[in-house]
Amino acid sequence: MKYISTRGDQTERGFSEILLEGLAPDGGLYLPVHYPQVDAALLAKWRGLPYAELAYEILSLYIDDIPAADLKAIAAKTYTKATYGFDEITPLKLLEPGVALQALSNGPTLAFKDMAMQLLGNLFEYELSRRGETLNILGATSGDTGSAAEYAMRGKKGVRVFMLSPHGRMSAFQQAQMFSLQDPNIHNLTVEGVFDDCQDIVKAVSNDLAFKRQYKIGTVNSINWARLLAQVVYYFAGYFYATKSNDEKVSFTVPSGNFGNVCAGHVARMMGLPIDKLVVATNENNVLDEFFRTGNYRVRGSAETFETSSPSMDISKASNFERFIFDLLGRDGARTKALFKDEVEQRGLFTVAADEFAKVPAYGFVSGTSTHADRLATIRDTFERFGAMIDTHTADGLKVARDHLDPTVRMIVLETALPAKFEETIVEATGQKPARPFWIAGLEGLESLPKRFTVVPADAKVIKDYIVQHCND
């Protein structure tokens, strides 16, 4: 399989090349030249496979420059009961008739990001060893990507991590997970701004091609295709868990800020997985909901980006959205570039044409917004009626899912994180502290551990200087 840019560069590149690249040279995002198609026979073959084997089957459709035996070994090493606590890796939890949660947060950092990041860490280590090279990972996090990346990359040979996070805007647990790490290859930089400022810095550094090549800059954010590809797997797994035959359809509701998680669902649907609806659930930072209701994509500035109780979705510039728009526009790279580079960067918004917006329902997308009051009510109701605690982001998803139920189609809500990461809001909603998973060591007393981080201004040059300094240490 070869990959091209969403912004018109038709140079076809292999998977191992784009794995370490992140953004394309023209500033676009990589997508495969086509989506492999799965038919009824292939779905039947995959139904019942253990998760690691299913992952290998899907990954192998997109990765043809890593030997099959090596790719199978990487998948087997990544997806184990020892890491995720369950044989199924991502089991379903039935809440009520027609509605289930898919557990994606049982990995080392209690968030769905582990599902892809653990694979990415193993792929990076494999490819860097094969090449005899090193990599400096520059990432941005609103809460969960950072810890998932750092726990996946800590101690990896040939890898340094420089992770940007918005200063003071993550939960106490999220900050403790990241800042308590003392590994010398991990660097936490807290940016005086919001997540979008962090993400803009990552893109600015990545778009400086000379700097990127000299200092071997790579990314772990979902702008990296490999991470999104890993997330495609659990849509197939969830479908198989929820259905008995391939004649059935399911819908997925996905709490979303950066559009990476639900974009993986879009890829799965484009491959032929029988998905009815992809429900995009946003919090008060509802840029994506606004688009799917109106066709207007309007980026919010820092002052308009709300600090909410579902902080991992406090995002107003959804970087993965470009991939969907590229498909919506018939893979017109020039038009996609005009919208994202010219319109968004200069005016902060774009509006798709009426005939283009009319095509959105064919891709299955619908959306909705959830507020702090909605989160509290949903967390409380889920606990009182079903005895299940859910985190704030999953609550956003469950609230919006209930606005889009179809009695003939099962709804799967993707779990975002375990409630232990957002204890303050869980206590506010239920009056009880959430338990921490027993199979993961080191969680008790995490917040009291010494912390190591550096506060920096929202300035790409400052970040470049920091990288240069620590590459020369």
N, C-alpha and C positions, 0 to 999 in steps of 0.2 A: 504494500500500500504506500502511495505517495501522498504528500500534503502540500497545499497551496495556501496563500495568504488571502484573508478576507478583503484586502485593499488593492487587489489587482495584480500583484506579483504572481505570475503563473509558473515561476520556477518550481519544479517538483522536487521535494526533499524527502528523504527517508525518515523513519521514526526515530532512529538513534540520533540523527542530526538535530531534529527539532526538540528532542528530549532535553538537550542541554542548552537550547537557544532561548526558549520562552517566546518572546515576541518575534514576529517576522521582521526582516530588515526594513520593510516599508512601514513598520509600525502596526501592521495588522495582526490578526490572530490566525493560527493555523487550523485548518480543517482538512479532512481527507478529501481526495479528489472525487470520491463518491462514498455513499454509505453502503456497506455490504448488506445484502438482503437475507433475512431469515424466513424460511418457509415452514409449513406445518411439519414437514419431516424433520427439519433441524430442531424445531422446538420440542418435538417428541423425543428426539435423541438427547436433548439437554435436560429435559424434565427429570428430576430425581438425582442429578449429579451433585456430589458434594460441592460446597461453595468454591473451594480452590480449583477444582477441575472445571467448573463453570467459568470461573474467571479466566483460566487458560484458554478455553474454547473461544471466548469473546475477544480476549486480547490478541489471540493469534490471527484473527481476521484483519487486524490493523497493524500488526507488528510482524514483518517478514525479514528483518535484518538482525534478529537475535535467534540463534538456533533453537529449534522447538524444545529440545531437552532442557536447555538453559532457562527458557521462558517458563516451562512447566515447573521447574525447580524453584524459580523465583516466586511464582504464585503459591506453591505449596509452603514455602518458607514464610510467606506473608500472612496467609489466612489460616490461622490455627486456633484451636480452642484455648490454648494457653494464653494467647494474646487477647481474644475477644470473649472468653468466658462461656461460650455456647458452641455446640457442635454445628448448629445451623449458621453461625456467624452473625446473620441478620434476621433473627426469628420475628414472626408476627405476633402481636398481642391483640387479640380480639377485644374490643371495648363494648360494642353493641352490634346488633344485627346490621351487617353491611358496612361497618366502619372498623378498621384495624390500624394499629400503629406498627410500623416496621422499625425494629430496634437497630439503630445504626451507631449507638454511642457507647458501646461496651469496650472500646479500645483503651489504650494507655492514658489518653487525656480526656476521656468521657465525652467526646464529641464526634459527630459523623465525619469530620475531616480526617480522622484516623484511617477510615476505610480506604482512602486514596493515598494518604501521606505515607503510610507504612510501605505500600507498594512503591511509591516514588523513591523513598529512601533506598530500597533494595535495588531498584533500577539504576539510580544514580551510581551507587557503589559498584555495581556490575560494569556499567559502561565506562566509568572513569578508570577502573582497574584494567579493563580491556584496552583502553587507549593509553594508559600510563599518564593521565592528566589530573589536574585539580579543578575545583569549581568553587566559586564564591556565590552563594545563594543570597539574593536580595529579595526580601518579601515584605508584604504589608498585611497586617491583621487587625480585625475589629474585635478579636477575642479568641477564636478557636483555631484559626489557621496557624497562628504563631506557635502555640504550644504543640499542636500536632506535628508541625514541621520540625521543631526543635527536638522533640522526643524521638522522631524518626531519624534525624540526622546526627544526634549527639554521638560522638565517638566514631563516626564514619570516616574512613580514610579518605583524604584528599578533598574534604568538604568543610567550608566555613559557612556559617549562617549569620546574616545581618538582617535582623527582623525589626521592622518599623511598626509601632503601635501608637494610637492616639493617647497622649499623656492624660492619665486619670480617668479614662472613659471605659475601662473594662471592669468587670466584677472583681472583688477581692480575690476570689479563687482563681480566676483567669490570670490575674497579675502574678499571684504566688506561683502558679504552675510554671510560668515562663521565667520570672525574674529570680527564682530560687536556684535555677540551674547554674552550676559553676564550671561546666565544661569549657575548656579554653577555645573550642571552635564555635561557641555560641555567643553572639553579641546582640543584646537587646537595646534598641534605641527608641525612646519614647518621644514622639514628635509633638510639638506644641501646636495642636490643631485637631482635626477630625480624621476619620479613616480615609476619606477621599483625598486629603492632603498627602497621606502616606502612599496611597495608590498612585497618585500623580507623580510622586518622586520616583517610585519604582519604574514607571513608564518613561520618565524623563531620562533616567540613568540608562535604561535599556535601549532607548532611542539614540543614545550617543554611541554609535557603532564602534568608534575607535577605542573609547574607554571600555566598552563591553568586551571587545576582543582582547585588549591588553590585559584586563584583569579577570577575564573568564567569568563574566557575570551570567548567572542563570536564575530562574525563578521557580517558586513552588506555589505561587498563587494559581487560581484556576485559569488564568490566561495560559498556563502551560497545558497543552493538550493531553499529556499523559495523565495528569491528575483528573481531568474530566472523564477521560476514557475509563479509568478505574471505577468511577462512580456509575458508569453505565451498567456495570455488572449487577449492582443490587436492585436495579429496576427489574431485570430478568428474574433474579432470585425472588423478589417480592411477588412478582406475577405467578411464578410457579407455586409459591407457598399458599397463595390466595385462591387458586383455581384448581379444578380437577381435570379440565380438558382445555385444549388450545382453541376451542370455539368460544370460550368466555372472554369478556373484556373486563379490564379494571380501570379505575382512575387513580391518579396520584395527586395528593396535595403536598406542596413543597414550600416551607417557610423560606423566603428568598430576599436577599439584599443585593448580592453581586451577580445573580442569575447563573452561577456556575452549576449548582446542584440541579436545578430544573432544566438547565441546558443539556445535562446528561440524559434526562428523561426525554427531551426532544430528540436527541440522537437515537435513543432506544426506539422511540416511536417511528422515526424515519427508517430504521432498520426493519421494521415490520412487527415489532412487539405489539400485541393487541391492547393498546392503551386508548381509552375513550377520551378522557379529559386530563389535561395537565393544569392543575389549579395553583396559581401563583399567590401565595399568602404574604402580604407585607405588613410591617408595623406602621407607625405614624410617618415614617419616611417612605411614602408610598409612590415613588416615581414610577415603578413598574405597573402598579395598579392603574395609575393615571394613563399610562400608554395603552394598556389592554382595554380600557374603557373608552378612550378618546382618539388614539392614534398620535397623541402628543408625547414626545419624550423630552422632559424638561428637567435638566440637572439642577439641583439645589446647591446654593453656596453654603459655606460653613455655618453662617448665622441661621440658615433655614434648616440645617440638619439637626433634628431633635436628638437629645440624649434620652434613651428609653430604657425600660426594664428588659428589653430583648436586644442587648447592645450589639450582638454580632450581625444584626440587620440594620444598624444605624449607618446606612450607605445610601448615597444619592447619585452615584455614578456607577452604574452596573457594567463592569468591564466586559463580562461575557455576553451581554446583550447583543453585541456586534455580530456574534456568530449566528444568532437567530435571524437578525435583520438581513444578513448576507443570504441566507436561505430564502427568506421571505421575498427578497428582491430578485429571485431567480439567479443567485450567485453573481450578481453584477458588482464586481469589485470597485469599479470607478464610482458608481452611485453610493456604495457603502462608504467608501473613503470620503466622498463629498459630505455625507451626513455626519460622520463621526469626527473627521479631522477638521473639516471646514465649518460646518454648522455648529456642532457641539463645542468645539474649542473656541470659536469666535463669538457665538451667540448664546451658547449654553442650552440649546434646544433644537429639535427638529420635529417636523410633522410629516408623516408619510402620506402619500396621495390617497385619495378615497378608494381608488381601485386596488391599491396595495393593501390598505387596511382591511378591505373586504375579504382578503385571503386569509386573515389571521385565524378565523374559526376552523379552517381546514387543517390547521396544525394542532387543534385541540386545546388551545390556551383560553382560560378564563382566569379571573383574579378577584381579590378582595383585600380589605384592610382590617386590621385588628388594633385595638387601643390598649392602654394599660388596664383600664377597667374591664375590657374583654378578657385580657390575660388572667386577671385575678379571678374573674367569674368562672372561666373555663378550667383553671387549675383547681379551684375549690370544688366545682361540680364533678370533675373527673375523679378527684380524691374521695368525695363523699359517696358517689354512686358506684364507682368501680374499684375503689381501694387502690387506685394507681396514682402515683405522683408523676407529673410531667413538668418539663422545664418551660420557661417563658416563651421560647421560640416555637416549640412544639405546640404550645397553647395557641399561639397565633395561627398555626396551621390547622389545628382542630376546629377552632372557631370558624375560620373561613371555609373549611371543608364542609361544615354543616350547612352552609349557604348554597352549596352546589351538589347536594346529594341527589342521586337517581336511584330509586328503589330496585332497579334492574341491574345495577352495576356496583360492584364492591368498591369502596373508597379506601385507599391505603394512604395514611398520613405518615410522611417521613419524619422520624424522630431526629431532632437536631442535636440535643445534648442531654446529659443526665441532670436531674434537678439539683444535685449537690453543687453544681457550678454557679447556681443563682439562689443561694440559700435565703438571702434577705427577702426576696419577693415570694419565695415559697412559704416562708414563715408568715409573711403578711397575708397570704391567701388562705393558708390552712391552719396556722398556729402551731405547726410542727416542723422540726428540722428534717430535711431529707437525709436518708442514709447514704453513706459512701460505699461503693462496691467493694465487697470483701476480697475479690480476686486480684485487686490492684494494690500493691504495697506502697507505703509512703504517703498516703493521703491524709492520715490523721496528723494534725499539727502543721499542715503544709503552710498555712498563712503566717506562722510564726518563724519560719526559716529565714536566714539572711538573704537579702535580695541584692542583685547586681544588675544595674541598668544605667544608661546614660541619657539625660534629657537633651534634646537637640531642637533647633528651630526647623520650621517647614521649608527647608532650603536644600535643593538637590546638590549644590556644590559642597555644602557641609557634609553631606552623606558620602559623596565621592572622596572627599579628603579623609574621612574616617576610614573608609575602605582601604585607601592607599596606605595610610599609616599602619593599619593592622595586617595588611598583606606583606608589609616590609618588616614586621616585628621579628 
